[in-house]
Amino acid sequence: MMATPVDLSADSNPTQIVKYDPKSETVTLPNGLVSVAGLTVVTGGAELSCGSCMLAFGVWGTLVGLSVVLVGLWDHLKYMNSGLSHLLALGLVLLLSSLSLVVVTFALRFIMKKRRMMARRERAEANLVLVNEYAEVVLKRVTV
């Protein structure tokens, strides 16, 4: 079943095109299409938590890639094929892409953690008003 393109300009009354149902919090477009807001309601916001599941996908992809590489190596050694077999090449591509996903995920988490720590430190330093230069003791703080 192929999706047909929707021509939004063909409707004579543009105010009736998009319908919002506040009870179910869905946004319905012409021909029953549901927008991203409707998708978020249906999935419970799972598409917004991409960063938390990328590490799991990377680890599982690494395990699958490692097993495919091992089976490809076994196949290559058993039949003494000349050149690189398709199975071994597929396993190497999967293993390298999954490992790079894990590395990028860890790097992004490290960068975000460092930014949060810097922002927290700046907020804490913004509360200081008077600091004794010699003893490095806070004399007065601002409380909000």
C-alpha positions as CSV (number, residue, x, y, z in Angstrom):
1,M,0.0,0.0,0.0
2,M,1.6,3.2,-1.1
3,A,1.0,6.6,0.6
4,T,-0.6,9.2,-1.5
5,P,0.7,12.8,-1.4
6,V,-1.6,15.3,0.3
7,D,-2.3,18.5,-1.4
8,L,-3.0,21.1,1.3
9,S,-3.6,23.9,-1.1
10,A,-6.7,22.2,-2.7
11,D,-8.8,22.7,0.4
12,S,-11.0,25.9,0.1
13,N,-11.3,26.4,3.8
14,P,-7.8,26.5,5.4
15,T,-9.1,26.9,8.9
16,Q,-10.7,23.4,8.8
17,I,-7.4,21.7,7.8
18,V,-5.8,21.1,11.2
19,K,-7.9,19.9,14.1
20,Y,-6.8,19.8,17.7
21,D,-8.6,17.6,20.2
22,P,-7.7,18.9,23.7
23,K,-9.2,15.9,25.4
24,S,-6.8,13.4,23.8
25,E,-4.2,16.1,23.0
26,T,-3.9,14.9,19.4
27,V,-3.4,17.0,16.3
28,T,-5.1,15.6,13.2
29,L,-4.1,16.8,9.7
30,P,-6.1,16.2,6.5
31,N,-7.0,12.6,5.6
32,G,-6.5,11.4,9.2
33,L,-2.7,12.1,9.3
34,V,-1.5,12.6,12.8
35,S,1.3,15.2,13.4
36,V,4.4,14.9,15.5
37,A,2.5,16.2,18.5
38,G,0.1,13.3,18.1
39,L,2.9,10.9,17.7
40,T,4.4,12.1,21.0
41,V,1.1,11.5,22.7
42,V,0.7,8.0,21.2
43,T,4.3,6.9,22.0
44,G,4.5,8.6,25.4
45,G,7.4,10.7,24.3
46,A,9.7,7.7,23.6
47,E,11.1,9.4,20.5
48,L,12.4,12.2,22.7
49,S,14.6,9.9,24.7
50,C,16.9,9.0,21.9
51,G,20.1,9.8,23.8
52,S,19.3,7.4,26.6
53,C,18.8,4.4,24.3
54,M,21.7,5.0,21.9
55,L,24.1,3.4,24.2
56,A,22.0,0.2,24.5
57,F,21.7,0.0,20.7
58,G,25.4,0.5,20.4
59,V,26.2,-2.3,22.9
60,W,23.8,-4.7,21.2
61,G,25.1,-3.8,17.8
62,T,28.7,-4.4,19.0
63,L,27.7,-7.9,20.3
64,V,26.0,-8.8,17.0
65,G,28.8,-7.4,15.0
66,L,31.4,-9.3,17.0
67,S,29.4,-12.6,16.5
68,V,29.1,-12.0,12.8
69,V,32.8,-11.3,12.5
70,L,33.6,-14.5,14.4
71,V,31.3,-16.5,12.1
72,G,32.8,-14.8,9.1
73,L,36.3,-15.7,10.3
74,W,35.3,-19.3,10.9
75,D,33.8,-19.4,7.4
76,H,36.9,-17.8,5.9
77,L,39.3,-20.2,7.7
78,K,37.3,-23.3,7.0
79,Y,36.9,-22.9,3.3
80,M,40.1,-20.9,2.7
81,N,38.4,-18.3,0.6
82,S,40.6,-15.9,-1.3
83,G,39.8,-12.3,-0.4
84,L,37.2,-11.0,2.1
85,S,33.9,-12.9,2.4
86,H,30.7,-11.0,2.3
87,L,29.8,-12.2,5.8
88,L,33.1,-11.0,7.2
89,A,32.8,-7.6,5.5
90,L,29.2,-7.2,6.9
91,G,30.4,-8.1,10.4
92,L,33.3,-5.6,10.2
93,V,31.0,-2.8,9.0
94,L,28.5,-3.6,11.8
95,L,31.2,-3.9,14.4
96,L,32.9,-0.6,13.5
97,S,29.7,1.3,13.2
98,S,28.4,0.0,16.6
99,L,31.7,0.7,18.3
100,S,31.7,4.2,16.9
101,L,28.2,4.7,18.2
102,V,29.3,3.7,21.7
103,V,32.3,6.0,21.6
104,V,30.3,9.0,20.3
105,T,27.6,8.3,23.0
106,F,30.2,8.3,25.8
107,A,31.9,11.4,24.4
108,L,28.6,13.3,24.2
109,R,27.6,12.2,27.7
110,F,31.0,13.3,29.0
111,I,30.7,16.7,27.3
112,M,27.2,17.3,28.6
113,K,28.2,16.3,32.1
114,K,31.1,18.7,32.0
115,R,28.8,21.5,30.8
116,R,26.3,20.8,33.6
117,M,29.1,20.9,36.1
118,M,30.4,24.3,34.7
119,A,26.9,25.7,34.8
120,R,26.4,24.5,38.4
121,R,29.7,26.1,39.4
122,E,28.8,29.4,37.7
123,R,25.4,29.5,39.5
124,A,27.2,28.8,42.8
125,E,29.7,31.5,42.2
126,A,27.0,34.0,41.2
127,N,25.7,33.9,44.7
128,L,28.9,35.1,46.3
129,V,29.0,38.8,47.2
130,L,32.0,39.4,49.5
131,V,35.0,37.1,49.7
132,N,38.0,37.6,51.9
133,E,41.0,37.6,49.6
134,Y,43.5,36.4,52.1
135,A,41.6,33.7,53.9
136,E,39.4,32.8,50.9
137,V,36.4,32.8,53.1
138,V,32.9,33.8,52.0
139,L,31.8,36.8,54.1
140,K,28.3,37.2,52.6
141,R,26.0,35.3,50.3
142,V,23.0,36.3,48.3
143,T,19.9,34.2,49.0
144,V,17.1,34.3,46.5
